[in-house]
Amino acid sequence: MVKCPKCGGEAATTIKTWSISPQKIEGKEGAPKLMGILECLNCKTRFRAAIESETRTEETVSIKNMVEKIKSIKGELMQTLKNLREKIKTLETERTNLMVEIEKLKKAAESRVNALESEVNMLREEVKSLRELLGYSEEKEK
């Protein structure tokens, strides 16, 4: 772990990293060393320091895992979108069918109303003709 030069805290987040070739390091040979800019979690001071190479491989592995998770989430979202589109299409079809059925019911109700109105008018005419036939006047009814 890298210590903060200001407060001495051990926790720090990596802001940026780069590798230094072994030729630039005086008197040391071997694999390239990683340098980076870090930020202290306690005092928010930014500083440069050498970074262990294990940290870099862990970051790469975690990034690969994140990419795979993102791909799986994307696949799930695409499937959800497909399902939602199918449901919308089904609901629109059902809505259209219901609107057609409502129109049929309205027409049936209107025809029944017309039939009842004509039947009531016929009954009124019959009542009127029967009263005339029997000689009842309208004054007696009132």
Residue pairs with C-beta under 8 A, 6 or more apart in sequence:
1 10
1 11
1 12
2 10
2 12
2 38
2 49
2 50
2 51
3 9
3 10
4 10
4 12
4 40
4 42
4 43
4 45
4 47
5 45
5 47
6 40
6 43
6 45
6 47
7 40
7 42
7 43
7 45
9 40
9 41
9 42
9 43
11 40
11 41
11 42
12 38
12 39
12 40
12 41
13 38
13 39
13 41
14 36
14 37
14 38
14 51
14 55
14 59
15 36
15 37
15 38
15 39
15 46
16 36
16 37
17 34
17 35
17 36
17 37
17 51
17 56
18 34
18 35
18 36
19 32
19 33
19 34
19 35
20 32
20 33
20 34
20 35
21 32
22 28
22 29
22 30
22 31
22 32
22 33
25 33
31 53
33 50
33 53
34 50
34 51
34 52
34 53
34 55
34 56
35 48
35 49
35 50
35 51
36 48
36 49
36 50
36 51
37 46
37 47
37 48
38 46
38 47
38 48
38 49
38 51
39 45
39 46
40 46
40 47
131 138
